[in-house]
Amino acid sequence: MALIDLGKKEVHCKIVYYGAGRCGKTTNLLYIYNAMSDNDRGKMLTIDTKGDRTLFFDLLPLNLGKISGFDIRIQLYTVPGQVMYEATRKLVLKGVDGLVFVADPLKVRQERNIESLNDLKRNVADHGLDLTEMPLVLQYNKRDLVDTPVPTLTVEELEQDLNQEYQVPGFEAIATKGDGVFETLKEISKRTVNYVANKHLFNG
């Protein structure tokens, strides 16, 4: 749920990047952070671990201008992908307004993608939210692996696995190079801001 500061006329929206371990969630945020000016970004907090790149969360506030006289600020989070960190994932999802699900293209991780998306659905439900009604976009990351000998999933296969129920935009990406990173961010930001504005600003 967005935090609305009537005194400062600010709306703080929370977007969480979700997905299995090492799918590229943190890489997305690092690319965004490094590509932005100091005026447009806040301090990013990162905790690296031996087993998973992000133990808790990355925080990256973005200023997106005004809606109805309110300054819109977006905070980007990632969650740890490893199974052992389920409680942390659920905690980070508290108060979420929008979601990016990052999918790994490796065929050996096909089931892990599906399990992670189902995990997301359960965790937001535990917070009283319905994933089918929330701002959500999919990112099909690591598309550069298609040109390697490693067996990978096609976009069509990823759509079949992950997007049949939701029918939301999906973006091909190579997060390490920035390909598709800002396209993904732009779409989820737009959907999230509209969702929050309609829910909290325009409808009282």
C-alpha positions as MATLAB code, in Angstrom:
seq = 'MALIDLGKKEVHCKIVYYGAGRCGKTTNLLYIYNAMSDNDRGKMLTIDTKGDRTLFFDLLPLNLGKISGFDIRIQLYTVPGQVMYEATRKLVLKGVDGLVFVADPLKVRQERNIESLNDLKRNVADHGLDLTEMPLVLQYNKRDLVDTPVPTLTVEELEQDLNQEYQVPGFEAIATKGDGVFETLKEISKRTVNYVANKHLFNG';
ca = [
       0.000    0.000    0.000;
       1.406    3.347   -1.060;
       2.536    5.729    1.668;
       0.874    9.118    1.265;
       2.414   12.079    3.072;
      -0.210   14.815    2.971;
       2.102   17.318    4.662;
       4.815   16.977    2.021;
       2.299   16.082   -0.719;
       4.288   12.978   -1.586;
       3.207    9.496   -2.612;
       5.710    6.703   -2.083;
       5.113    3.630   -4.264;
       6.864    0.322   -3.712;
       7.887   -1.887   -6.634;
       9.428   -5.285   -5.966;
      11.530   -7.288   -8.421;
      10.800  -10.976   -7.816;
      12.154  -14.217   -9.242;
      14.273  -17.280   -8.612;
      17.857  -17.015   -7.405;
      20.353  -15.465   -9.833;
      17.741  -14.576  -12.460;
      18.990  -10.963  -12.624;
      16.880   -8.983  -10.153;
      19.797   -7.235   -8.497;
      21.500   -6.717  -11.864;
      18.441   -4.729  -12.991;
      18.618   -2.408  -10.009;
      22.362   -1.954  -10.261;
      22.078   -0.991  -13.924;
      19.286    1.496  -13.174;
      21.227    2.961  -10.274;
      24.435    3.411  -12.230;
      22.655    4.913  -15.229;
      20.851    7.613  -13.258;
      22.126   10.958  -12.022;
      22.640   11.685   -8.345;
      19.631   14.027   -8.436;
      17.311   11.241   -9.568;
      18.392    8.460   -7.281;
      18.667    7.848   -3.586;
      21.051    5.722   -1.600;
      20.930    2.057   -2.553;
      21.337   -0.527    0.163;
      22.711   -3.924   -0.808;
      23.568   -6.966    1.258;
      25.490   -9.635   -0.616;
      25.782  -13.193    0.640;
      27.776  -16.194   -0.446;
      24.720  -18.200   -1.402;
      22.586  -15.525   -3.025;
      23.484  -12.118   -4.286;
      20.789  -10.304   -2.347;
      19.995  -11.380    1.171;
      17.450   -8.754    2.077;
      16.660   -5.916   -0.274;
      17.927   -3.201   -2.505;
      16.310    0.180   -2.049;
      16.360    2.737   -4.831;
      13.959    5.691   -4.554;
      13.140    7.336   -7.896;
      11.427   10.676   -8.313;
       8.846   10.530  -11.112;
       7.329   14.001  -11.032;
       3.796   14.929   -9.931;
       0.255   13.599  -10.211;
      -2.649   15.704   -8.924;
      -0.156   17.947   -7.166;
       1.576   15.056   -5.390;
       5.228   14.219   -5.908;
       5.563   10.574   -6.917;
       8.495    8.643   -5.518;
       9.157    5.036   -6.317;
      11.199    2.674   -4.210;
      12.612   -0.397   -5.936;
      13.256   -3.563   -3.974;
      14.529   -7.010   -4.801;
      13.986  -10.185   -2.850;
      16.379  -13.094   -2.269;
      15.562  -15.935   -4.621;
      16.752  -18.914   -2.642;
      14.104  -21.129   -1.071;
      15.525  -20.686    2.440;
      14.675  -16.981    2.408;
      10.901  -17.325    2.026;
      10.183  -15.386    5.221;
      12.348  -12.517    3.974;
      10.589  -12.476    0.608;
       7.229  -12.260    2.327;
       8.467   -9.431    4.538;
       9.786   -7.412    1.601;
       6.422   -7.801   -0.173;
       4.583   -6.056    2.654;
       3.049   -2.878    1.265;
       3.971   -3.666   -2.356;
       2.252   -1.616   -5.070;
       3.767   -3.112   -8.238;
       5.747   -6.177   -9.269;
       8.330   -7.190  -11.847;
       8.788  -10.931  -12.223;
      12.222  -11.707  -13.688;
      12.433  -15.062  -15.459;
      15.565  -17.108  -16.130;
      15.774  -18.500  -19.691;
      17.783  -21.647  -18.863;
      15.803  -24.827  -19.512;
      17.181  -26.345  -16.326;
      15.467  -23.522  -14.414;
      12.080  -23.810  -16.109;
      10.406  -25.386  -13.099;
      12.119  -22.941  -10.770;
      10.566  -20.030  -12.677;
       7.102  -21.536  -12.307;
       7.627  -22.330   -8.640;
       8.874  -18.799   -7.975;
       5.838  -17.227   -9.649;
       3.521  -19.480   -7.635;
       5.470  -18.484   -4.531;
       4.872  -14.838   -5.401;
       1.156  -15.452   -5.838;
       0.931  -17.142   -2.422;
       2.967  -14.487   -0.669;
       0.952  -11.532   -1.957;
      -2.228  -13.426   -1.075;
      -0.931  -13.696    2.485;
      -0.861   -9.885    2.481;
      -4.481   -9.787    1.279;
      -3.611   -9.013   -2.343;
      -4.598  -10.675   -5.604;
      -1.762  -10.949   -8.107;
      -4.209  -10.869  -11.032;
      -5.371   -7.413   -9.946;
      -1.975   -5.868   -9.235;
       0.395   -3.978  -11.520;
       2.675   -6.708  -12.884;
       5.095   -7.046  -15.765;
       7.338   -9.919  -16.738;
      10.952   -9.646  -17.791;
      12.568  -12.438  -19.808;
      16.173  -11.838  -18.877;
      19.510  -13.155  -20.185;
      18.345  -13.316  -23.806;
      22.020  -13.258  -24.851;
      22.213  -16.917  -23.740;
      20.084  -17.856  -26.744;
      23.185  -17.542  -28.906;
      25.200  -19.967  -26.759;
      25.226  -23.777  -26.628;
      23.345  -23.692  -23.303;
      19.746  -24.965  -23.733;
      17.361  -22.040  -23.287;
      13.627  -21.402  -23.336;
      12.038  -19.371  -26.105;
       9.944  -16.324  -25.277;
       6.914  -18.309  -26.419;
       7.720  -21.062  -23.921;
       8.210  -18.524  -21.136;
       4.899  -16.891  -22.020;
       3.204  -20.279  -21.925;
       4.733  -21.094  -18.540;
       4.275  -17.757  -16.828;
       1.823  -15.432  -18.562;
      -1.253  -17.471  -19.434;
      -3.122  -16.405  -16.313;
      -1.971  -12.794  -16.148;
      -1.723  -11.631  -19.784;
       0.606   -8.752  -18.862;
       3.446   -7.174  -20.863;
       6.643   -9.187  -21.113;
      10.014   -7.649  -21.969;
      13.078   -9.366  -23.365;
      16.177   -8.167  -21.558;
      19.894   -8.518  -21.054;
      20.174   -6.788  -17.690;
      23.973   -6.895  -17.638;
      24.002   -4.675  -20.750;
      20.885   -2.678  -19.879;
      18.832   -4.060  -22.758;
      15.156   -3.971  -21.785;
      15.899   -2.717  -18.266;
      14.424    0.757  -18.569;
      11.606   -0.479  -20.806;
      10.610   -2.827  -17.998;
      10.943   -0.098  -15.378;
       8.977    2.427  -17.432;
       6.047    0.062  -17.931;
       5.792   -1.091  -14.319;
       6.222    2.484  -13.047;
       3.417    3.710  -15.300;
       1.100    0.880  -14.239;
       1.943    1.292  -10.571;
       1.485    5.062  -10.495;
      -1.884    4.772  -12.291;
      -2.956    2.017   -9.895;
      -1.966    3.999   -6.809;
      -3.446    7.261   -8.137;
      -6.789    5.662   -8.956;
      -6.895    3.819   -5.662;
      -5.708    6.541   -3.274;
      -5.743    9.952   -4.959;
      -8.602   10.089   -7.418;
     -11.028    8.004   -5.370;
     -10.193    9.480   -1.995;
];
